[in-house]
């Protein structure tokens, strides 16, 4: 009988050790699951705001590293389309914020899309839009202008368009005062 109680004591001690190991195992599994969740969370790509994915430059399973040169995807807000235009310095004096603009695209012949100059850069800079053909020298600085298009034109981001600035009495110069255009 004494031996049976000793053996029962050893088994009970073994049960406590087994329970302790099970608890330790659960704690370790929980910690590993947390680390795994953090690792997966670091692989998620999040947008800084709402928008539409315009272009995906990678495929599922590819290894990537954060880099401004290697963009994973491009996205944008298609609820309000804008056109980025570049003006040569000789044309800068004729353009004002708020000025009416007509935008035309070879993809939509005979259609005019209306807009207004929404933003003008405060200084000239190197061209960012690539000129095709011998039309424009590369060493000429330009003024960047952003045109806000009206309505929902069928234009697609990245499309080349022609921008025509209309003389407009309601245009506002960059200092904020109204000026008539001649």
SVG drawing of the C-alpha trace seen along z (x, -y; Angstrom):
<svg xmlns="http://www.w3.org/2000/svg" viewBox="-20 -93 40 95">
<polyline fill="none" stroke="black" stroke-width="0.4" points="0.0,0.0 2.8,-2.4 4.4,-1.7 1.1,-2.4 0.9,-5.8 4.4,-6.6 3.7,-5.7 0.5,-7.8 2.5,-10.7 4.9,-10.4 2.0,-10.3 0.4,-13.3 3.7,-15.2 4.0,-14.1 0.5,-15.4 1.4,-18.8 4.6,-18.9 2.5,-17.9 0.0,-20.6 2.8,-23.1 4.3,-22.0 0.9,-22.3 0.4,-25.9 4.0,-26.7 3.2,-25.3 0.0,-27.4 2.0,-30.5 4.6,-29.8 2.0,-29.0 0.3,-32.3 3.6,-34.2 4.4,-32.6 0.9,-33.3 1.4,-37.0 4.8,-37.2 3.3,-35.6 0.4,-38.1 2.9,-40.9 5.1,-39.5 2.0,-39.1 0.9,-42.6 4.2,-44.0 3.6,-42.5 0.3,-44.2 0.2,-47.2 -2.1,-49.9 -3.2,-53.0 -3.0,-56.4 -6.5,-57.2 -9.4,-55.9 -8.9,-55.4 -8.7,-53.0 -5.8,-50.8 -4.6,-52.1 -1.5,-49.9 0.0,-46.8 3.8,-46.4 4.3,-43.2 2.9,-39.7 1.8,-37.6 4.8,-35.7 7.4,-38.2 9.9,-39.5 9.9,-43.2 11.6,-45.8 10.4,-49.3 11.9,-51.6 10.8,-54.9 12.2,-53.6 10.4,-50.3 6.7,-51.2 4.5,-48.2 1.3,-49.8 -0.2,-53.1 -3.6,-54.3 -5.6,-57.4 -8.9,-59.1 -10.9,-59.0 -13.8,-61.0 -12.0,-64.2 -9.7,-64.0 -6.8,-66.4 -4.4,-67.2 -0.8,-68.0 0.4,-70.5 3.8,-72.2 4.1,-75.7 7.2,-77.2 8.3,-80.4 7.1,-82.7 3.5,-81.6 3.5,-81.9 2.3,-85.6 -0.9,-84.7 -2.1,-82.0 -3.9,-82.5 -5.5,-80.3 -9.2,-79.8 -8.7,-80.3 -11.0,-78.2 -9.3,-75.4 -10.3,-73.1 -8.7,-69.6 -8.6,-67.5 -7.5,-63.9 -6.8,-62.1 -8.6,-59.1 -11.9,-61.2 -11.8,-63.2 -14.3,-66.1 -14.8,-66.1 -13.8,-69.0 -13.5,-68.6 -13.8,-71.7 -11.7,-72.5 -10.1,-75.3 -6.5,-76.0 -6.5,-74.8 -2.9,-75.1 0.2,-76.7 3.7,-76.0 5.6,-78.9 8.7,-78.4 10.0,-77.0 11.6,-73.5 12.8,-70.8 10.2,-69.1 8.7,-66.0 6.5,-65.0 8.5,-63.3 8.2,-65.1 8.0,-62.7 9.8,-63.7 11.9,-66.9 9.1,-69.3 10.7,-70.5 14.3,-70.8 15.2,-69.0 17.1,-72.0 14.2,-74.4 12.5,-74.9 8.7,-74.8 6.0,-75.9 3.8,-73.0 0.1,-73.7 -2.7,-71.4 -6.1,-71.6 -9.2,-70.4 -11.5,-68.8 -15.3,-69.3 -17.7,-66.4 -16.7,-62.9 -14.8,-62.8 -13.9,-59.4 -10.2,-60.2 -7.9,-57.6 -5.0,-58.5 -1.7,-58.7 -3.3,-59.6 -1.7,-62.3 -3.9,-65.3 -3.6,-68.8 -4.5,-71.7 -5.8,-75.0 -6.1,-78.0 -9.0,-80.4 -8.7,-84.1 -10.9,-84.4 -12.0,-87.6 -12.8,-85.5 -9.2,-84.2 -7.4,-84.9 -3.7,-85.6 -1.4,-83.7 -1.6,-86.6 -5.3,-86.0 -6.6,-89.3 -9.0,-89.1 -7.5,-90.2 -9.0,-90.4 -7.3,-88.6 -6.7,-90.3"/>
</svg>
